[in-house]
Amino acid sequence: MAQEIELKFIVNPQSVEALRAHLHTLTDEHHDAVQLTNIYYETPDKWLRGHDMGLRIRGTNDRYEMTMKIAGRTVGGLHQRPEYNIDLEKPELDLARLPEEVWPEGGLPAELAARVSPLFSTNFQREKWLVNLGKSRIEIALDRGDVKAGECEEPICELELELLDGERDDILKLARQLVTQNGLRQGSLSKAARGYHLAAGNAPRHSKPTTILPVPPKATVEQGLEASLELALAQWQYHEELWVRGNKAAKEDVMRAIALVRHALALFGGIVPRKASARLRDLLTLSEATITSAVSAETAVYSTETAMAKLALTEWLVTHGWRPFLDEKAQGKINDSFKRFADTHLSRHAADLRTTFEHPLGERYADQLPRLARNIDSVLLLSGHYNAVQAQAWLENWQGLHHAIKTGQRIEIEHFRNEANMQEPFWLHSGKR
């Protein structure tokens, strides 16, 4: 088993030659492009996908390798997951050669070998550079080709940084250097994810509203912070993908996702001091300005400003960048129960909403839209411990008020304002009226 640590970027095809020229300045260890063919396998009921497992055979120069990737952690395009590689004499699966620890029940499931079959393929040219940085050796791979499933296909043009030996922080350091070049964006959709989507019929992707954040039953405040920011980053990358694929309305969703990052930082601001996230917030501001003024999706999502902001958020998450700024008291608070934290803060946000919208505001409703949006986002991030139906019903009235104000529906505004203020809280220790 190897622990795969790699960071993926989508490359603007128009920037490939400039990128190649820059990579040549980093190292003399360059390997010419070779053709790689990968066949990905799955069962009819998507058993592997359901267990967050990926199975493929890769072929190059008459050499074959079977690879199984199992559940790990992916944050903003940084993949950290176990990977098992088995050399093959011919391009045929041999699942019995994988170690028992690969399988969820500790052994090869009965009849699995008979059930798996090819689902999609990727074919691309891979050009490589090997870089020594700090204590690490890192492979930079430029992949250009396509992913195909039946009659559906789409192009591949991406850059992968893989840690061959050393420390994860060095791969992030190299990434910070690379994103000073235009033409890169952290990609959340892997080749496999795109292949599965094509194999399912390549249905149009639609905007996804932010939903209540699920959290483990005994999560700490720190785990709540991480989960909140990971959700916001995932929303950012998903809607950025939609925007660059031609969905113009997704631009607003991208801005909303960046706002969710800010709301998460503010939500935990009583524990994590502002100086801990100062650089990140500055980069978010630059990214927002770039997106607002961009003449096209491409100029925004492939900009240095946007790439640096997403990378900074990714790095802050995976390195727990807030920890060096916590004193002993803050460390105690961040290790405390997220449920207790949520109880307290839900009451505060509900009180702020009631105070703001207790009486009709006439022509001044629009002035309170940012405040309403911040409170709604905070409740979405805090409500994962409670009855999902009750929490969603409570939220829907405030979300309805937000939509009514935004669209200028005066009668609906008063309806939702009244309904929202009459609701009983769904959380404990709420200080009911």
GIBELJO-V953456 format. One record per residue. N is the residue number from 1. RES is the residue in one letter. SS is DSSP state (H for helix, E for strand, - for the rest). PSI is psi in whole degrees, -180 to 180 (999 if undefined). NEAR is the number of other C-alpha atoms within 10 Angstrom. Layout:
<<N;RES;SS;PSI;NEAR> <N;RES;SS;PSI;NEAR>>
This chain:
<<1;M;-;140;14> <2;A;E;148;11> <3;Q;E;105;15> <4;E;E;125;17> <5;I;E;111;22> <6;E;E;154;22> <7;L;E;128;25> <8;K;E;139;24> <9;F;E;142;25> <10;I;E;138;22> <11;V;E;132;23> <12;N;-;120;18> <13;P;H;-30;14> <14;Q;H;-13;9> <15;S;H;2;14> <16;V;H;-48;18> <17;E;H;-38;10> <18;A;H;-38;12> <19;L;H;-46;20> <20;R;H;-43;13> <21;A;H;-39;10> <22;H;H;-41;13> <23;L;H;-33;18> <24;H;H;-24;12> <25;T;-;-13;8> <26;L;-;-24;15> <27;T;-;157;12> <28;D;-;-6;11> <29;E;E;88;12> <30;H;E;138;16> <31;H;E;128;12> <32;D;E;159;9> <33;A;E;139;15> <34;V;E;154;13> <35;Q;E;128;15> <36;L;E;132;16> <37;T;E;128;17> <38;N;E;129;20> <39;I;E;124;19> <40;Y;E;139;21> <41;Y;E;153;21> <42;E;E;162;21> <43;T;-;163;16> <44;P;-;-32;11> <45;D;-;14;10> <46;K;-;45;14> <47;W;H;-43;14> <48;L;H;-47;19> <49;R;H;-40;17> <50;G;H;-24;9> <51;H;-;17;12> <52;D;-;47;12> <53;M;-;146;18> <54;G;E;129;19> <55;L;E;128;22> <56;R;E;163;22> <57;I;E;129;24> <58;R;E;136;20> <59;G;E;135;19> <60;T;E;131;12> <61;N;-;46;9> <62;D;-;20;8> <63;R;E;142;12> <64;Y;E;149;19> <65;E;E;132;19> <66;M;E;131;24> <67;T;E;134;19> <68;M;E;123;19> <69;K;E;135;21> <70;I;-;176;20> <71;A;-;135;15> <72;G;-;-143;15> <73;R;E;133;13> <74;T;E;123;17> <75;V;E;112;20> <76;G;-;29;25> <77;G;-;-8;24> <78;L;E;115;26> <79;H;E;128;19> <80;Q;E;102;17> <81;R;E;150;16> <82;P;E;145;17> <83;E;E;133;19> <84;Y;E;128;17> <85;N;E;130;15> <86;I;E;123;16> <87;D;E;139;14> <88;L;E;150;16> <89;E;-;-25;9> <90;K;-;161;12> <91;P;-;64;16> <92;E;-;135;11> <93;L;-;145;19> <94;D;-;74;11> <95;L;H;-26;15> <96;A;H;-19;10> <97;R;H;-11;11> <98;L;-;144;18> <99;P;-;153;13> <100;E;H;-29;13> <101;E;H;-14;11> <102;V;H;-36;19> <103;W;-;143;14> <104;P;-;-36;11> <105;E;-;11;9> <106;G;-;16;10> <107;G;-;156;13> <108;L;-;120;18> <109;P;-;142;12> <110;A;-;136;8> <111;E;-;5;8> <112;L;H;-41;13> <113;A;H;-34;14> <114;A;H;-19;8> <115;R;H;-25;13> <116;V;-;147;19> <117;S;E;163;14> <118;P;E;137;14> <119;L;E;-43;20> <120;F;E;172;24> <121;S;E;156;24> <122;T;E;139;23> <123;N;E;120;20> <124;F;E;159;20> <125;Q;E;128;19> <126;R;E;121;19> <127;E;E;136;18> <128;K;E;148;21> <129;W;E;139;20> <130;L;E;127;20> <131;V;E;135;21> <132;N;E;124;16> <133;L;E;127;15> <134;G;-;-123;13> <135;K;-;16;12> <136;S;E;157;16> <137;R;E;125;18> <138;I;E;135;24> <139;E;E;129;20> <140;I;E;121;24> <141;A;E;128;20> <142;L;E;116;24> <143;D;E;129;23> <144;R;E;123;20> <145;G;E;-134;17> <146;D;E;162;17> <147;V;E;135;22> <148;K;E;142;20> <149;A;E;108;21> <150;G;-;-125;12> <151;E;-;-4;9> <152;C;E;142;15> <153;E;E;160;18> <154;E;E;156;15> <155;P;E;156;14> <156;I;E;127;22> <157;C;E;93;18> <158;E;E;162;24> <159;L;E;131;25> <160;E;E;131;20> <161;L;E;121;24> <162;E;E;131;21> <163;L;E;109;22> <164;L;E;-37;18> <165;D;E;139;13> <166;G;-;-141;15> <167;E;-;142;16> <168;R;H;-36;19> <169;D;H;-28;16> <170;D;H;-33;18> <171;I;H;-34;25> <172;L;H;-37;21> <173;K;H;-43;13> <174;L;H;-40;18> <175;A;H;-40;19> <176;R;H;-36;16> <177;Q;H;-41;10> <178;L;H;-36;18> <179;V;-;0;22> <180;T;-;-12;14> <181;Q;-;138;16> <182;N;-;155;20> <183;G;-;5;25> <184;L;E;144;27> <185;R;E;138;29> <186;Q;E;122;25> <187;G;-;132;20> <188;S;-;-19;24> <189;L;-;110;17> <190;S;-;171;16> <191;K;H;-41;16> <192;A;H;-43;17> <193;A;H;-40;13> <194;R;H;-36;20> <195;G;H;-43;24> <196;Y;H;-40;22> <197;H;H;-41;17> <198;L;H;-43;21> <199;A;H;-27;19> <200;A;-;3;13> <201;G;-;-1;12> <202;N;-;46;16> <203;A;-;150;9> <204;P;-;140;7> <205;R;-;139;13> <206;H;-;161;11> <207;S;-;145;14> <208;K;-;116;11> <209;P;-;151;10> <210;T;-;129;16> <211;T;-;172;13> <212;I;-;133;20> <213;L;-;119;16> <214;P;-;141;18> <215;V;-;152;19> <216;P;-;153;13> <217;P;-;-37;12> <218;K;-;37;12> <219;A;-;147;16> <220;T;E;170;20> <221;V;H;-39;22> <222;E;H;-41;22> <223;Q;H;-35;16> <224;G;H;-40;26> <225;L;H;-49;19> <226;E;H;-47;17> <227;A;H;-37;20> <228;S;H;-46;25> <229;L;H;-34;25> <230;E;H;-39;19> <231;L;H;-46;22> <232;A;H;-42;24> <233;L;H;-41;22> <234;A;H;-41;16> <235;Q;H;-42;24> <236;W;H;-52;25> <237;Q;H;-38;22> <238;Y;H;-48;22> <239;H;H;-26;25> <240;E;H;-40;26> <241;E;H;-43;22> <242;L;H;-43;21> <243;W;H;-46;23> <244;V;H;-18;18> <245;R;-;3;13> <246;G;-;-2;12> <247;N;-;97;16> <248;K;-;-31;13> <249;A;-;-20;12> <250;A;H;-15;23> <251;K;H;-43;22> <252;E;H;-36;15> <253;D;H;-35;22> <254;V;H;-46;24> <255;M;H;-36;19> <256;R;H;-36;20> <257;A;H;-40;26> <258;I;H;-39;23> <259;A;H;-35;19> <260;L;H;-35;25> <261;V;H;-47;24> <262;R;H;-42;18> <263;H;H;-39;22> <264;A;H;-42;23> <265;L;H;-40;21> <266;A;H;-38;16> <267;L;H;-39;21> <268;F;-;14;19> <269;G;-;-18;13> <270;G;-;-13;11> <271;I;-;-48;21> <272;V;-;114;23> <273;P;-;153;17> <274;R;H;-32;16> <275;K;H;-22;11> <276;A;H;-30;18> <277;S;H;18;20> <278;A;H;-48;11> <279;R;H;-42;14> <280;L;H;-46;19> <281;R;H;-35;19> <282;D;H;-42;11> <283;L;H;-35;21> <284;L;H;-40;23> <285;T;H;-44;16> <286;L;H;-40;16> <287;S;H;-44;23> <288;E;H;-41;19> <289;A;H;-41;14> <290;T;H;-45;18> <291;I;H;-43;23> <292;T;H;-41;13> <293;S;H;-2;10> <294;A;-;140;14> <295;V;-;-16;10> <296;S;-;165;14> <297;A;H;-40;21> <298;E;H;-44;18> <299;T;H;-26;18> <300;A;H;-53;26> <301;V;H;-22;26> <302;Y;-;14;22> <303;S;-;155;22> <304;T;H;-40;21> <305;E;H;-46;22> <306;T;H;-43;27> <307;A;H;-41;26> <308;M;H;-38;25> <309;A;H;-46;23> <310;K;H;-39;23> <311;L;H;-40;24> <312;A;H;-41;20> <313;L;H;-43;23> <314;T;H;-48;23> <315;E;H;-41;20> <316;W;H;-37;18> <317;L;H;-52;18> <318;V;H;-22;17> <319;T;-;1;12> <320;H;-;58;12> <321;G;-;-11;15> <322;W;-;-22;17> <323;R;H;-41;15> <324;P;H;-14;8> <325;F;H;0;16> <326;L;-;130;16> <327;D;-;-179;12> <328;E;H;-39;8> <329;K;H;-44;9> <330;A;H;-36;16> <331;Q;H;-39;15> <332;G;H;-41;12> <333;K;H;-40;18> <334;I;H;-19;21> <335;N;-;-1;13> <336;D;-;178;16> <337;S;E;128;17> <338;F;H;-31;24> <339;K;H;-45;24> <340;R;H;-41;13> <341;F;H;-44;17> <342;A;H;-43;23> <343;D;H;-49;19> <344;T;H;-47;17> <345;H;H;-31;18> <346;L;H;-40;24> <347;S;H;-41;19> <348;R;H;-43;14> <349;H;H;-38;17> <350;A;H;-40;18> <351;A;H;-40;16> <352;D;H;-40;15> <353;L;H;-45;19> <354;R;H;-42;15> <355;T;H;-42;11> <356;T;H;-39;15> <357;F;H;24;19> <358;E;-;-34;14> <359;H;-;155;12> <360;P;-;143;13> <361;L;-;2;13> <362;G;H;-118;9> <363;E;H;4;8> <364;R;H;11;10> <365;Y;-;-42;20> <366;A;H;-29;16> <367;D;H;-23;11> <368;Q;H;4;14> <369;L;H;-47;16> <370;P;H;-41;11> <371;R;H;-43;13> <372;L;H;-43;22> <373;A;H;-42;18> <374;R;H;-43;19> <375;N;H;-40;21> <376;I;H;-46;21> <377;D;H;-43;23> <378;S;H;-42;22> <379;V;H;-37;24> <380;L;H;-38;20> <381;L;H;-18;28> <382;L;H;-9;26> <383;S;-;7;25> <384;G;-;-17;20> <385;H;-;-10;20> <386;Y;-;177;18> <387;N;-;118;11> <388;A;H;-39;14> <389;V;H;-45;10> <390;Q;H;-42;15> <391;A;H;-42;20> <392;Q;H;-40;18> <393;A;H;-41;14> <394;W;H;-43;19> <395;L;H;-37;20> <396;E;H;-31;15> <397;N;H;-40;19> <398;W;H;-36;21> <399;Q;H;-37;19> <400;G;H;-39;18> <401;L;H;-43;26> <402;H;H;-47;23> <403;H;H;-41;16> <404;A;H;-41;20> <405;I;H;-45;21> <406;K;H;-34;13> <407;T;H;1;12> <408;G;-;33;13> <409;Q;-;93;12> <410;R;H;-45;13> <411;I;H;-43;9> <412;E;H;-34;16> <413;I;H;-50;20> <414;E;H;-34;19> <415;H;H;-52;14> <416;F;H;-33;21> <417;R;H;-45;22> <418;N;H;-46;17> <419;E;H;-43;14> <420;A;H;-41;24> <421;N;H;-19;19> <422;M;H;-7;11> <423;Q;-;145;12> <424;E;-;144;12> <425;P;-;150;17> <426;F;-;-3;20> <427;W;-;167;20> <428;L;-;163;15> <429;H;-;42;12> <430;S;-;-10;17> <431;G;-;58;10> <432;K;-;148;10> <433;R;-;999;6>>
